[in-house]
Amino acid sequence: MTSTSSPDAHRDAGAQREATQALTIVSLATALVLVVFTLPLTTLAATSEALGAGAGAQAWILSAMPLGCAIGLLPGGALADDYGRKRVFVAGLAIMGATLAAGGLATGPVPLILLRVAQGMGGSGIMAAGLGLLAQSFPDPTRRRHATGIWAMALGAGVAAGPLLAAALEVLGGWVVVYLVEGIISLTLAAAAHRILRESHAGTPRPLDLGGTVTLGGGIASLLAAMTQARGANSGTLVMGLIALGLILLTTFVVIEKRRSAPMLDLDLFRRPDFTGATLGAYFSGAGVLGLMSVSATVLERAYGLSPVIGALVLMAWSATSSVTAMGARYLPESATPPRVIVAGLLACGIGQFATGFADEMGGVIGFVPGMLLAGAANGYLNAALGQQAIASVPPRDAAIGSGANNTARYLGSATGLTLVALMIANAPGGDILVGWRQAAIVSAGLSVLGAALCLVTLRPRRKEPEPG
């Protein structure tokens, strides 16, 4: 009996070890993407002064990486499923690392903006392929739920650690050191991933969809550029032109995909309520809580004169709490299905966002904390549920595409939310930043509640049709 069971036990132990290694690498890389994403929140003032970046260039430095991520997520997901998830994941880390190192050598705002876009495209490969690797490594639904909880925890951990790491490194050696150190970490992870991860991909690769890639990327880039440009003055004609170009390119993308026998994104997926609901949930998560919290540290610094480090510490009431509850998502009862958690999470985030709008009446800086804690706790569960739903709502061969679509929606949402929040704060009555913040918090909360309502409709279980006869 021992001789027959021992090889099986050895194989099981080996598979478990490989799965644990994959989860560790993917989670660390995911956290690093969010660390890089938040890098300008702390370093923007010093970077802008060193590179001579005006208000318009500063808006682009903040938005360049989300733009790159949004452009690359769906094509990256398709490439990962068809030509190797490990290959795309490692390439994403290498691209992000190289462009981070180059960012530390930038001599003007334009090169840095272009490098931030490239960092986003590298990050998109990591985000799209990462969940696909986890789907392959954890085929059992229970263990996958645990794995996606850790992955969601990494999202919160990256947002929490990013501003603090950047602030500490900036104190030690300036903004250039921040880019160089994070570049070295990314390249080190790329080497570890190349050595440790096992390749996985769909059975039969589809032909490269060049037309779809160009029109989708161009359309998303145009819309995001319009949102960024809208934050500047005297840009109405350019903004409208970019919106029109984006809509034309995205319409062309739909036409191309419908005519292809093996499209990059099967548009029939949007006929599936579970896929549509997951995509809507990700979009409104970005447009609501992520868009609002992305500028909260800056608001705290400007309104109360806090240092970047203190602002980052206050933000941890949201980001660190989000990381903790994402890890605890695996302990939710079986009745707490991903659709139910998505709806409840968006609602609770909305309540927390609304509460932060009245923080000044509740005790100044301390008044921000209760709303941030509630929004953070809800956001952790929400991220875990969205990760599960992104994988479960597509066929197994399209795991990275499901992740890519979900994260694309999240980044588009965050760009929308960030633009709305920035405009309301910039145009606040009397220039009062806290009045602008209150208006932004109310609108942002409304977006979260709207997202919850739409997800409640799309993710509601359908009654089974009665059997014929």
Secondary structure, 3 states (H helix, E strand, C coil): CHHHHHHHHHHHHHHHHHHHHHHHHHHHHHHHHHHHHCHHHHHHHHHHHHHCCCHHHHHHHHHHHHHHHHHHHHHHHHHHHHHCHHHHHHHHHHHHHHHHHHHCCCCCHHHHHHHHHHHHHHHHHHHHHHHHHHHHHCCCHHHHHHHHHHHHHHHHHHHHHHHHHHHHHHHHHCHHHHHHHHHHHHHHHHHHHHHHCCCCCCCCCCCCCHHHHHHHHHHHHHHHHHHHHCCCCCCHHHHHHHHHHHHHHHHHHHHHHHHCCCCCCCHHHHHCHHHHHHHHHHHHHHHHHHHHHCCHHHHHHHHHCCCHHHHHHHHHHHHHHHHHHHHHHHHCCCCCCHHHHHHHHHHHHHHHHHHHCCHHHHCHHHHHHHHHHHHHHHHHHHHHHHHHHHHHCCCHHHHHHHHHHHHHHHHHHHHHHHHHHHHHHHCCHHHCHHHHHHHHHHHHHHHHHHHHHHHHHHCCCCCCCCCCC
